[in-house]
Amino acid sequence: YAVWRAVLPCPGGDVPLRSFALRAQQAVAHAIERRGPVHLDVPFREPLWETQSLVDTAVAAPPLIGQRRLDSGATRRLADRLGGRRGAIVLGPTSRHELAEPLAALASALSWPLVVDGGGPRHDGCIAYGDLIAAANLDALLPEVVIRAGGTLTSKRLERWLAAVPSVAFIDPDWHDPAHTTEIACVADPAAVACDLVAVGLQRAPSCWRDSWTGAAAAADAVVAQHASEPGWEGSIARGAAHFSGDVFVGSSMPIRDVDSFAGVGSARIHCNRGVNGIDGAIATATGIALGGPTLALIGDLTALHEDLARCGDIVSSHGGTIARVLYDDKGLVAIARWTGSHTSKEVAAAAVAAARAITDRVSDVSIGLATGMAFMG
């Protein structure tokens, strides 16, 4: 089995050639470090051949300068490229809350801001309003270089704003770079690299650089705080959740975006499921986190309905049926279950009734209508 896999973009267009070379080097690093095969999907557009070479000798991919930990020479070269420049460290969503301390130490050594996503470990001293700062589009705050770690950012505005940064260094074993801005890629542990960079000594950016970011974040916090007392405003709910004494699980779509934009810095440990299927298993994930201590789940009604649908689907399947269609609207959810196969109409009706009874026992606020050969659940 492959120990790592990735899908490359189609050649051409706005995708720089260095992004293909970086992915190839990332694959080699994983194959060596994890001692196993890797898999790269390489799509092509027709025609499947070209009359001229796609290789641009003017575009040279930088070396992948590490696996788990950089050697002393690579650490020194990276320090030389970062020191003395106006930069920022951006930490995306991650379950590794222990990254906050070493990355904060690196940011302090460089006199850079540490911008932390709503799904990351926020703490005193970090910048928690990256989305609002990006929305202001202040040229004076645009970095010359960015160190990235963690997953894809929640804020699309911040991702688009950072796409204009000339130089991006990703320090993460599985970096994801949809904007193809990476110039330096380290398949290494971010905490170890941060500690090593601090140890070798770094040239600091001008002191006014970090102060400008801190001032912008303070201004954003003051504006949000003015509206935090408004009842029912999503931002005030997000800020309250961030100060919960324990763990907070934040649902996909708007809840995590509200936390990212308005929550600021709080004492809670934030958890989230990101990605295409982030809505799946949300309540189960929150329940699992709650086994370790006090937990608050901040989710939307659609997530709760989705969980009810999954429960209904399991019940229908156990009685020989399938969910054939699902309809969502502002009043709730309608699922159409269907039984097919070599069953008599009485057997189908009996299975549908049994499934309906099981659903009413396990799912609250549900109404069921039955028709010959079909059960309607809503």
NUFI-580764 format. One record per residue (C-alpha): residue number from 1; residue in one letter; x, y, z. Coordinates in steps of 0.1 Angstrom, whole numbers, padded with zeros to 4 digits. Layout:
<pt resi="NUM" resn="A" px="X" py="Y" pz="Z"/>
...
END
This chain:
<pt resi="1" resn="Y" px="0000" py="0000" pz="0000"/>
<pt resi="2" resn="A" px="0011" py="0035" pz="-0007"/>
<pt resi="3" resn="V" px="0024" py="0054" pz="0023"/>
<pt resi="4" resn="W" px="0016" py="0088" pz="0007"/>
<pt resi="5" resn="R" px="-0003" py="0100" pz="-0023"/>
<pt resi="6" resn="A" px="-0011" py="0132" pz="-0041"/>
<pt resi="7" resn="V" px="-0029" py="0145" pz="-0072"/>
<pt resi="8" resn="L" px="-0010" py="0169" pz="-0094"/>
<pt resi="9" resn="P" px="-0027" py="0197" pz="-0113"/>
<pt resi="10" resn="C" px="-0030" py="0196" pz="-0151"/>
<pt resi="11" resn="P" px="0001" py="0211" pz="-0168"/>
<pt resi="12" resn="G" px="-0002" py="0246" pz="-0182"/>
<pt resi="13" resn="G" px="-0023" py="0276" pz="-0172"/>
<pt resi="14" resn="D" px="-0012" py="0295" pz="-0141"/>
<pt resi="15" resn="V" px="0005" py="0266" pz="-0124"/>
<pt resi="16" resn="P" px="0042" py="0273" pz="-0121"/>
<pt resi="17" resn="L" px="0066" py="0245" pz="-0131"/>
<pt resi="18" resn="R" px="0083" py="0246" pz="-0097"/>
<pt resi="19" resn="S" px="0051" py="0233" pz="-0080"/>
<pt resi="20" resn="F" px="0054" py="0200" pz="-0100"/>
<pt resi="21" resn="A" px="0091" py="0197" pz="-0090"/>
<pt resi="22" resn="L" px="0083" py="0204" pz="-0053"/>
<pt resi="23" resn="R" px="0056" py="0177" pz="-0053"/>
<pt resi="24" resn="A" px="0080" py="0152" pz="-0069"/>
<pt resi="25" resn="Q" px="0106" py="0160" pz="-0042"/>
<pt resi="26" resn="Q" px="0080" py="0157" pz="-0015"/>
<pt resi="27" resn="A" px="0071" py="0122" pz="-0028"/>
<pt resi="28" resn="V" px="0107" py="0112" pz="-0028"/>
<pt resi="29" resn="A" px="0111" py="0125" pz="0008"/>
<pt resi="30" resn="H" px="0081" py="0105" pz="0020"/>
<pt resi="31" resn="A" px="0093" py="0073" pz="0002"/>
<pt resi="32" resn="I" px="0127" py="0076" pz="0019"/>
<pt resi="33" resn="E" px="0115" py="0086" pz="0054"/>
<pt resi="34" resn="R" px="0085" py="0063" pz="0056"/>
<pt resi="35" resn="R" px="0102" py="0034" pz="0037"/>
<pt resi="36" resn="G" px="0073" py="0026" pz="0014"/>
<pt resi="37" resn="P" px="0058" py="0033" pz="-0021"/>
<pt resi="38" resn="V" px="0042" py="0066" pz="-0029"/>
<pt resi="39" resn="H" px="0015" py="0073" pz="-0055"/>
<pt resi="40" resn="L" px="0013" py="0104" pz="-0077"/>
<pt resi="41" resn="D" px="-0017" py="0110" pz="-0100"/>
<pt resi="42" resn="V" px="-0006" py="0129" pz="-0131"/>
<pt resi="43" resn="P" px="-0035" py="0141" pz="-0152"/>
<pt resi="44" resn="F" px="-0031" py="0154" pz="-0188"/>
<pt resi="45" resn="R" px="-0053" py="0173" pz="-0212"/>
<pt resi="46" resn="E" px="-0056" py="0163" pz="-0248"/>
<pt resi="47" resn="P" px="-0036" py="0162" pz="-0269"/>
<pt resi="48" resn="L" px="-0015" py="0139" pz="-0248"/>
<pt resi="49" resn="W" px="0018" py="0150" pz="-0264"/>
<pt resi="50" resn="E" px="0034" py="0184" pz="-0270"/>
<pt resi="51" resn="T" px="0055" py="0196" pz="-0300"/>
<pt resi="52" resn="Q" px="0079" py="0213" pz="-0277"/>
<pt resi="53" resn="S" px="0093" py="0206" pz="-0242"/>
<pt resi="54" resn="L" px="0075" py="0218" pz="-0212"/>
<pt resi="55" resn="V" px="0107" py="0222" pz="-0193"/>
<pt resi="56" resn="D" px="0116" py="0258" pz="-0186"/>
<pt resi="57" resn="T" px="0153" py="0260" pz="-0177"/>
<pt resi="58" resn="A" px="0147" py="0295" pz="-0162"/>
<pt resi="59" resn="V" px="0125" py="0280" pz="-0135"/>
<pt resi="60" resn="A" px="0146" py="0260" pz="-0111"/>
<pt resi="61" resn="A" px="0129" py="0243" pz="-0082"/>
<pt resi="62" resn="P" px="0146" py="0248" pz="-0049"/>
<pt resi="63" resn="P" px="0158" py="0218" pz="-0031"/>
<pt resi="64" resn="L" px="0137" py="0200" pz="-0005"/>
<pt resi="65" resn="I" px="0159" py="0208" pz="0024"/>
<pt resi="66" resn="G" px="0149" py="0183" pz="0051"/>
<pt resi="67" resn="Q" px="0129" py="0153" pz="0063"/>
<pt resi="68" resn="R" px="0122" py="0152" pz="0100"/>
<pt resi="69" resn="R" px="0148" py="0176" pz="0111"/>
<pt resi="70" resn="L" px="0171" py="0199" pz="0091"/>
<pt resi="71" resn="D" px="0209" py="0195" pz="0093"/>
<pt resi="72" resn="S" px="0229" py="0224" pz="0105"/>
<pt resi="73" resn="G" px="0239" py="0236" pz="0071"/>
<pt resi="74" resn="A" px="0203" py="0236" pz="0058"/>
<pt resi="75" resn="T" px="0191" py="0254" pz="0090"/>
<pt resi="76" resn="R" px="0217" py="0281" pz="0085"/>
<pt resi="77" resn="R" px="0207" py="0286" pz="0048"/>
<pt resi="78" resn="L" px="0171" py="0289" pz="0058"/>
<pt resi="79" resn="A" px="0179" py="0313" pz="0086"/>
<pt resi="80" resn="D" px="0199" py="0335" pz="0061"/>
<pt resi="81" resn="R" px="0169" py="0336" pz="0037"/>
<pt resi="82" resn="L" px="0144" py="0346" pz="0065"/>
<pt resi="83" resn="G" px="0164" py="0369" pz="0087"/>
<pt resi="84" resn="G" px="0161" py="0407" pz="0085"/>
<pt resi="85" resn="R" px="0130" py="0406" pz="0062"/>
<pt resi="86" resn="R" px="0094" py="0417" pz="0068"/>
<pt resi="87" resn="G" px="0077" py="0384" pz="0072"/>
<pt resi="88" resn="A" px="0049" py="0365" pz="0090"/>
<pt resi="89" resn="I" px="0044" py="0330" pz="0104"/>
<pt resi="90" resn="V" px="0009" py="0316" pz="0094"/>
<pt resi="91" resn="L" px="-0004" py="0286" pz="0112"/>
<pt resi="92" resn="G" px="-0034" py="0269" pz="0097"/>
<pt resi="93" resn="P" px="-0058" py="0244" pz="0112"/>
<pt resi="94" resn="T" px="-0040" py="0217" pz="0131"/>
<pt resi="95" resn="S" px="-0046" py="0192" pz="0159"/>
<pt resi="96" resn="R" px="-0010" py="0198" pz="0171"/>
<pt resi="97" resn="H" px="-0017" py="0224" pz="0198"/>
<pt resi="98" resn="E" px="0019" py="0221" pz="0210"/>
<pt resi="99" resn="L" px="0031" py="0239" pz="0179"/>
<pt resi="100" resn="A" px="0020" py="0273" pz="0193"/>
<pt resi="101" resn="E" px="0050" py="0277" pz="0217"/>
<pt resi="102" resn="P" px="0079" py="0270" pz="0194"/>
<pt resi="103" resn="L" px="0064" py="0290" pz="0165"/>
<pt resi="104" resn="A" px="0057" py="0319" pz="0189"/>
<pt resi="105" resn="A" px="0094" py="0318" pz="0200"/>
<pt resi="106" resn="L" px="0105" py="0318" pz="0163"/>
<pt resi="107" resn="A" px="0081" py="0347" pz="0156"/>
<pt resi="108" resn="S" px="0096" py="0366" pz="0185"/>
<pt resi="109" resn="A" px="0132" py="0359" pz="0174"/>
<pt resi="110" resn="L" px="0124" py="0373" pz="0139"/>
<pt resi="111" resn="S" px="0102" py="0401" pz="0152"/>
<pt resi="112" resn="W" px="0074" py="0388" pz="0130"/>
<pt resi="113" resn="P" px="0037" py="0384" pz="0137"/>
<pt resi="114" resn="L" px="0023" py="0349" pz="0143"/>
<pt resi="115" resn="V" px="-0011" py="0346" pz="0126"/>
<pt resi="116" resn="V" px="-0031" py="0317" pz="0138"/>
<pt resi="117" resn="D" px="-0062" py="0303" pz="0120"/>
<pt resi="118" resn="G" px="-0095" py="0298" pz="0139"/>
<pt resi="119" resn="G" px="-0088" py="0260" pz="0138"/>
<pt resi="120" resn="G" px="-0053" py="0264" pz="0153"/>
<pt resi="121" resn="P" px="-0039" py="0269" pz="0188"/>
<pt resi="122" resn="R" px="-0044" py="0306" pz="0196"/>
<pt resi="123" resn="H" px="-0028" py="0322" pz="0226"/>
<pt resi="124" resn="D" px="-0018" py="0356" pz="0240"/>
<pt resi="125" resn="G" px="0005" py="0374" pz="0216"/>
<pt resi="126" resn="C" px="-0007" py="0358" pz="0184"/>
<pt resi="127" resn="I" px="-0026" py="0375" pz="0157"/>
<pt resi="128" resn="A" px="-0062" py="0362" pz="0157"/>
<pt resi="129" resn="Y" px="-0077" py="0385" pz="0131"/>
<pt resi="130" resn="G" px="-0060" py="0375" pz="0099"/>
<pt resi="131" resn="D" px="-0093" py="0374" pz="0080"/>
<pt resi="132" resn="L" px="-0102" py="0410" pz="0090"/>
<pt resi="133" resn="I" px="-0067" py="0423" pz="0083"/>
<pt resi="134" resn="A" px="-0067" py="0407" pz="0049"/>
<pt resi="135" resn="A" px="-0102" py="0422" pz="0042"/>
<pt resi="136" resn="A" px="-0086" py="0457" pz="0048"/>
<pt resi="137" resn="N" px="-0060" py="0449" pz="0021"/>
<pt resi="138" resn="L" px="-0033" py="0471" pz="0037"/>
<pt resi="139" resn="D" px="-0003" py="0471" pz="0015"/>
<pt resi="140" resn="A" px="0019" py="0482" pz="0044"/>
<pt resi="141" resn="L" px="0012" py="0449" pz="0062"/>
<pt resi="142" resn="L" px="0018" py="0426" pz="0032"/>
<pt resi="143" resn="P" px="0049" py="0404" pz="0041"/>
<pt resi="144" resn="E" px="0079" py="0399" pz="0019"/>
<pt resi="145" resn="V" px="0081" py="0363" pz="0030"/>
<pt resi="146" resn="V" px="0058" py="0339" pz="0049"/>
<pt resi="147" resn="I" px="0064" py="0307" pz="0068"/>
<pt resi="148" resn="R" px="0034" py="0284" pz="0065"/>
<pt resi="149" resn="A" px="0025" py="0254" pz="0087"/>
<pt resi="150" resn="G" px="-0007" py="0235" pz="0093"/>
<pt resi="151" resn="G" px="-0036" py="0230" pz="0069"/>
<pt resi="152" resn="T" px="-0054" py="0252" pz="0044"/>
<pt resi="153" resn="L" px="-0066" py="0284" pz="0060"/>
<pt resi="154" resn="T" px="-0103" py="0288" pz="0068"/>
<pt resi="155" resn="S" px="-0102" py="0324" pz="0054"/>
<pt resi="156" resn="K" px="-0103" py="0325" pz="0016"/>
<pt resi="157" resn="R" px="-0096" py="0362" pz="0019"/>
<pt resi="158" resn="L" px="-0064" py="0356" pz="0038"/>
<pt resi="159" resn="E" px="-0053" py="0329" pz="0013"/>
<pt resi="160" resn="R" px="-0059" py="0352" pz="-0016"/>
<pt resi="161" resn="W" px="-0041" py="0380" pz="0001"/>
<pt resi="162" resn="L" px="-0011" py="0359" pz="0009"/>
<pt resi="163" resn="A" px="-0009" py="0346" pz="-0027"/>
<pt resi="164" resn="A" px="0007" py="0379" pz="-0036"/>
<pt resi="165" resn="V" px="0036" py="0373" pz="-0012"/>
<pt resi="166" resn="P" px="0068" py="0368" pz="-0032"/>
<pt resi="167" resn="S" px="0083" py="0340" pz="-0011"/>
<pt resi="168" resn="V" px="0066" py="0313" pz="0009"/>
<pt resi="169" resn="A" px="0083" py="0286" pz="0029"/>
<pt resi="170" resn="F" px="0062" py="0256" pz="0039"/>
<pt resi="171" resn="I" px="0074" py="0237" pz="0070"/>
<pt resi="172" resn="D" px="0051" py="0207" pz="0072"/>
<pt resi="173" resn="P" px="0054" py="0170" pz="0061"/>
<pt resi="174" resn="D" px="0021" py="0173" pz="0042"/>
<pt resi="175" resn="W" px="0018" py="0209" pz="0030"/>
<pt resi="176" resn="H" px="-0011" py="0219" pz="0008"/>
<pt resi="177" resn="D" px="-0006" py="0249" pz="-0015"/>
<pt resi="178" resn="P" px="-0036" py="0255" pz="-0038"/>
<pt resi="179" resn="A" px="-0021" py="0289" pz="-0048"/>
<pt resi="180" resn="H" px="0012" py="0273" pz="-0059"/>
<pt resi="181" resn="T" px="0033" py="0300" pz="-0041"/>
<pt resi="182" resn="T" px="0057" py="0277" pz="-0023"/>
<pt resi="183" resn="E" px="0094" py="0284" pz="-0030"/>
<pt resi="184" resn="I" px="0110" py="0265" pz="-0001"/>
<pt resi="185" resn="A" px="0095" py="0232" pz="0011"/>
<pt resi="186" resn="C" px="0106" py="0214" pz="0042"/>
<pt resi="187" resn="V" px="0093" py="0180" pz="0048"/>
<pt resi="188" resn="A" px="0101" py="0184" pz="0085"/>
<pt resi="189" resn="D" px="0086" py="0188" pz="0119"/>
<pt resi="190" resn="P" px="0076" py="0225" pz="0123"/>
<pt resi="191" resn="A" px="0084" py="0225" pz="0160"/>
<pt resi="192" resn="A" px="0119" py="0211" pz="0155"/>
<pt resi="193" resn="V" px="0127" py="0235" pz="0127"/>
<pt resi="194" resn="A" px="0115" py="0264" pz="0147"/>
<pt resi="195" resn="C" px="0136" py="0255" pz="0177"/>
<pt resi="196" resn="D" px="0167" py="0250" pz="0155"/>
<pt resi="197" resn="L" px="0163" py="0283" pz="0137"/>
<pt resi="198" resn="V" px="0160" py="0301" pz="0171"/>
<pt resi="199" resn="A" px="0192" py="0284" pz="0183"/>
<pt resi="200" resn="V" px="0213" py="0294" pz="0154"/>
<pt resi="201" resn="G" px="0205" py="0331" pz="0158"/>
<pt resi="202" resn="L" px="0183" py="0352" pz="0135"/>
<pt resi="203" resn="Q" px="0185" py="0388" pz="0122"/>
<pt resi="204" resn="R" px="0153" py="0406" pz="0133"/>
<pt resi="205" resn="A" px="0130" py="0426" pz="0112"/>
<pt resi="206" resn="P" px="0125" py="0463" pz="0120"/>
<pt resi="207" resn="S" px="0107" py="0467" pz="0153"/>
<pt resi="208" resn="C" px="0079" py="0488" pz="0137"/>
<pt resi="209" resn="W" px="0070" py="0458" pz="0115"/>
<pt resi="210" resn="R" px="0055" py="0436" pz="0142"/>
<pt resi="211" resn="D" px="0041" py="0466" pz="0160"/>
<pt resi="212" resn="S" px="0021" py="0475" pz="0129"/>
<pt resi="213" resn="W" px="0005" py="0440" pz="0129"/>
<pt resi="214" resn="T" px="-0002" py="0442" pz="0166"/>
<pt resi="215" resn="G" px="-0019" py="0476" pz="0162"/>
<pt resi="216" resn="A" px="-0040" py="0463" pz="0133"/>
<pt resi="217" resn="A" px="-0051" py="0433" pz="0154"/>
<pt resi="218" resn="A" px="-0059" py="0455" pz="0184"/>
<pt resi="219" resn="A" px="-0081" py="0478" pz="0162"/>
<pt resi="220" resn="A" px="-0100" py="0448" pz="0148"/>
<pt resi="221" resn="D" px="-0105" py="0435" pz="0183"/>
<pt resi="222" resn="A" px="-0119" py="0468" pz="0195"/>
<pt resi="223" resn="V" px="-0144" py="0469" pz="0166"/>
<pt resi="224" resn="V" px="-0155" py="0433" pz="0172"/>
<pt resi="225" resn="A" px="-0158" py="0440" pz="0210"/>
<pt resi="226" resn="Q" px="-0182" py="0469" pz="0203"/>
<pt resi="227" resn="H" px="-0207" py="0445" pz="0187"/>
<pt resi="228" resn="A" px="-0201" py="0415" pz="0210"/>
<pt resi="229" resn="S" px="-0230" py="0424" pz="0233"/>
<pt resi="230" resn="E" px="-0255" py="0422" pz="0204"/>
<pt resi="231" resn="P" px="-0278" py="0392" pz="0212"/>
<pt resi="232" resn="G" px="-0278" py="0365" pz="0187"/>
<pt resi="233" resn="W" px="-0249" py="0378" pz="0167"/>
<pt resi="234" resn="E" px="-0227" py="0349" pz="0155"/>
<pt resi="235" resn="G" px="-0196" py="0368" pz="0164"/>
<pt resi="236" resn="S" px="-0206" py="0372" pz="0201"/>
<pt resi="237" resn="I" px="-0214" py="0334" pz="0202"/>
<pt resi="238" resn="A" px="-0180" py="0326" pz="0187"/>
<pt resi="239" resn="R" px="-0162" py="0349" pz="0212"/>
<pt resi="240" resn="G" px="-0181" py="0332" pz="0241"/>
<pt resi="241" resn="A" px="-0171" py="0298" pz="0228"/>
<pt resi="242" resn="A" px="-0135" py="0308" pz="0226"/>
<pt resi="243" resn="H" px="-0135" py="0316" pz="0263"/>
<pt resi="244" resn="F" px="-0150" py="0283" pz="0274"/>
<pt resi="245" resn="S" px="-0130" py="0265" pz="0301"/>
<pt resi="246" resn="G" px="-0122" py="0233" pz="0282"/>
<pt resi="247" resn="D" px="-0123" py="0219" pz="0247"/>
<pt resi="248" resn="V" px="-0145" py="0234" pz="0219"/>
<pt resi="249" resn="F" px="-0155" py="0215" pz="0188"/>
<pt resi="250" resn="V" px="-0165" py="0238" pz="0160"/>
<pt resi="251" resn="G" px="-0186" py="0227" pz="0130"/>
<pt resi="252" resn="S" px="-0179" py="0232" pz="0094"/>
<pt resi="253" resn="S" px="-0191" py="0260" pz="0072"/>
<pt resi="254" resn="M" px="-0201" py="0292" pz="0091"/>
<pt resi="255" resn="P" px="-0193" py="0282" pz="0127"/>
<pt resi="256" resn="I" px="-0155" py="0278" pz="0120"/>
<pt resi="257" resn="R" px="-0156" py="0309" pz="0099"/>
<pt resi="258" resn="D" px="-0172" py="0329" pz="0127"/>
<pt resi="259" resn="V" px="-0146" py="0316" pz="0151"/>
<pt resi="260" resn="D" px="-0118" py="0325" pz="0127"/>
<pt resi="261" resn="S" px="-0131" py="0360" pz="0121"/>
<pt resi="262" resn="F" px="-0145" py="0372" pz="0154"/>
<pt resi="263" resn="A" px="-0135" py="0349" pz="0183"/>
<pt resi="264" resn="G" px="-0101" py="0365" pz="0190"/>
<pt resi="265" resn="V" px="-0078" py="0348" pz="0216"/>
<pt resi="266" resn="G" px="-0094" py="0327" pz="0242"/>
<pt resi="267" resn="S" px="-0086" py="0299" pz="0267"/>
<pt resi="268" resn="A" px="-0105" py="0271" pz="0249"/>
<pt resi="269" resn="R" px="-0087" py="0244" pz="0229"/>
<pt resi="270" resn="I" px="-0104" py="0246" pz="0194"/>
<pt resi="271" resn="H" px="-0110" py="0214" pz="0174"/>
<pt resi="272" resn="C" px="-0126" py="0211" pz="0139"/>
<pt resi="273" resn="N" px="-0130" py="0187" pz="0110"/>
<pt resi="274" resn="R" px="-0120" py="0205" pz="0078"/>
<pt resi="275" resn="G" px="-0123" py="0193" pz="0042"/>
<pt resi="276" resn="V" px="-0149" py="0182" pz="0017"/>
<pt resi="277" resn="N" px="-0164" py="0157" pz="0042"/>
<pt resi="278" resn="G" px="-0159" py="0178" pz="0073"/>
<pt resi="279" resn="I" px="-0196" py="0177" pz="0082"/>
<pt resi="280" resn="D" px="-0195" py="0139" pz="0085"/>
<pt resi="281" resn="G" px="-0192" py="0126" pz="0120"/>
<pt resi="282" resn="A" px="-0192" py="0160" pz="0136"/>
<pt resi="283" resn="I" px="-0213" py="0150" pz="0167"/>
<pt resi="284" resn="A" px="-0194" py="0118" pz="0170"/>
<pt resi="285" resn="T" px="-0161" py="0137" pz="0170"/>
<pt resi="286" resn="A" px="-0174" py="0161" pz="0197"/>
<pt resi="287" resn="T" px="-0186" py="0132" pz="0217"/>
<pt resi="288" resn="G" px="-0151" py="0116" pz="0215"/>
<pt resi="289" resn="I" px="-0134" py="0148" pz="0226"/>
<pt resi="290" resn="A" px="-0159" py="0151" pz="0255"/>
<pt resi="291" resn="L" px="-0147" py="0118" pz="0269"/>
<pt resi="292" resn="G" px="-0115" py="0136" pz="0279"/>
<pt resi="293" resn="G" px="-0132" py="0165" pz="0298"/>
<pt resi="294" resn="P" px="-0156" py="0194" pz="0295"/>
<pt resi="295" resn="T" px="-0165" py="0201" pz="0259"/>
<pt resi="296" resn="L" px="-0186" py="0226" pz="0240"/>
<pt resi="297" resn="A" px="-0199" py="0218" pz="0205"/>
<pt resi="298" resn="L" px="-0206" py="0248" pz="0183"/>
<pt resi="299" resn="I" px="-0224" py="0234" pz="0152"/>
<pt resi="300" resn="G" px="-0252" py="0245" pz="0129"/>
<pt resi="301" resn="D" px="-0286" py="0230" pz="0125"/>
<pt resi="302" resn="L" px="-0277" py="0215" pz="0091"/>
<pt resi="303" resn="T" px="-0249" py="0195" pz="0108"/>
<pt resi="304" resn="A" px="-0274" py="0182" pz="0133"/>
<pt resi="305" resn="L" px="-0298" py="0172" pz="0105"/>
<pt resi="306" resn="H" px="-0269" py="0155" pz="0087"/>
<pt resi="307" resn="E" px="-0262" py="0134" pz="0117"/>
<pt resi="308" resn="D" px="-0299" py="0125" pz="0120"/>
<pt resi="309" resn="L" px="-0298" py="0115" pz="0083"/>
<pt resi="310" resn="A" px="-0268" py="0092" pz="0089"/>
<pt resi="311" resn="R" px="-0287" py="0076" pz="0118"/>
<pt resi="312" resn="C" px="-0318" py="0071" pz="0097"/>
<pt resi="313" resn="G" px="-0297" py="0057" pz="0069"/>
<pt resi="314" resn="D" px="-0282" py="0031" pz="0092"/>
<pt resi="315" resn="I" px="-0316" py="0020" pz="0104"/>
<pt resi="316" resn="V" px="-0331" py="0018" pz="0069"/>
<pt resi="317" resn="S" px="-0301" py="-0002" pz="0057"/>
<pt resi="318" resn="S" px="-0304" py="-0027" pz="0086"/>
<pt resi="319" resn="H" px="-0340" py="-0033" pz="0075"/>
<pt resi="320" resn="G" px="-0330" py="-0040" pz="0039"/>
<pt resi="321" resn="G" px="-0337" py="-0005" pz="0024"/>
<pt resi="322" resn="T" px="-0316" py="0024" pz="0010"/>
<pt resi="323" resn="I" px="-0319" py="0062" pz="0012"/>
<pt resi="324" resn="A" px="-0327" py="0070" pz="-0024"/>
<pt resi="325" resn="R" px="-0331" py="0108" pz="-0022"/>
<pt resi="326" resn="V" px="-0324" py="0136" pz="0003"/>
<pt resi="327" resn="L" px="-0339" py="0171" pz="0002"/>
<pt resi="328" resn="Y" px="-0329" py="0200" pz="0024"/>
<pt resi="329" resn="D" px="-0348" py="0233" pz="0029"/>
<pt resi="330" resn="D" px="-0353" py="0259" pz="0056"/>
<pt resi="331" resn="K" px="-0378" py="0237" pz="0074"/>
<pt resi="332" resn="G" px="-0356" py="0207" pz="0078"/>
<pt resi="333" resn="L" px="-0348" py="0176" pz="0059"/>
<pt resi="334" resn="V" px="-0367" py="0151" pz="0038"/>
<pt resi="335" resn="A" px="-0353" py="0116" pz="0030"/>
<pt resi="336" resn="I" px="-0369" py="0091" pz="0007"/>
<pt resi="337" resn="A" px="-0362" py="0055" pz="0015"/>
<pt resi="338" resn="R" px="-0367" py="0027" pz="-0010"/>
<pt resi="339" resn="W" px="-0370" py="-0010" pz="-0008"/>
<pt resi="340" resn="T" px="-0363" py="-0030" pz="-0040"/>
<pt resi="341" resn="G" px="-0355" py="-0066" pz="-0049"/>
<pt resi="342" resn="S" px="-0373" py="-0099" pz="-0049"/>
<pt resi="343" resn="H" px="-0396" py="-0092" pz="-0019"/>
<pt resi="344" resn="T" px="-0434" py="-0093" pz="-0018"/>
<pt resi="345" resn="S" px="-0453" py="-0061" pz="-0011"/>
<pt resi="346" resn="K" px="-0462" py="-0074" pz="0023"/>
<pt resi="347" resn="E" px="-0425" py="-0080" pz="0031"/>
<pt resi="348" resn="V" px="-0416" py="-0046" pz="0019"/>
<pt resi="349" resn="A" px="-0444" py="-0030" pz="0040"/>
<pt resi="350" resn="A" px="-0434" py="-0049" pz="0071"/>
<pt resi="351" resn="A" px="-0397" py="-0038" pz="0067"/>
<pt resi="352" resn="A" px="-0407" py="-0002" pz="0061"/>
<pt resi="353" resn="V" px="-0429" py="-0002" pz="0092"/>
<pt resi="354" resn="A" px="-0402" py="-0018" pz="0113"/>
<pt resi="355" resn="A" px="-0377" py="0008" pz="0101"/>
<pt resi="356" resn="A" px="-0402" py="0036" pz="0108"/>
<pt resi="357" resn="R" px="-0407" py="0025" pz="0144"/>
<pt resi="358" resn="A" px="-0370" py="0022" pz="0150"/>
<pt resi="359" resn="I" px="-0364" py="0057" pz="0136"/>
<pt resi="360" resn="T" px="-0391" py="0073" pz="0158"/>
<pt resi="361" resn="D" px="-0374" py="0056" pz="0188"/>
<pt resi="362" resn="R" px="-0339" py="0070" pz="0181"/>
<pt resi="363" resn="V" px="-0345" py="0103" pz="0162"/>
<pt resi="364" resn="S" px="-0364" py="0133" pz="0177"/>
<pt resi="365" resn="D" px="-0387" py="0156" pz="0158"/>
<pt resi="366" resn="V" px="-0393" py="0132" pz="0130"/>
<pt resi="367" resn="S" px="-0425" py="0126" pz="0110"/>
<pt resi="368" resn="I" px="-0429" py="0095" pz="0088"/>
<pt resi="369" resn="G" px="-0453" py="0088" pz="0059"/>
<pt resi="370" resn="L" px="-0456" py="0053" pz="0043"/>
<pt resi="371" resn="A" px="-0466" py="0044" pz="0008"/>
<pt resi="372" resn="T" px="-0467" py="0010" pz="-0009"/>
<pt resi="373" resn="G" px="-0431" py="0000" pz="-0014"/>
<pt resi="374" resn="M" px="-0416" py="0033" pz="-0001"/>
<pt resi="375" resn="A" px="-0411" py="0051" pz="0032"/>
<pt resi="376" resn="F" px="-0409" py="0089" pz="0035"/>
<pt resi="377" resn="M" px="-0390" py="0103" pz="0065"/>
<pt resi="378" resn="G" px="-0388" py="0140" pz="0073"/>
END
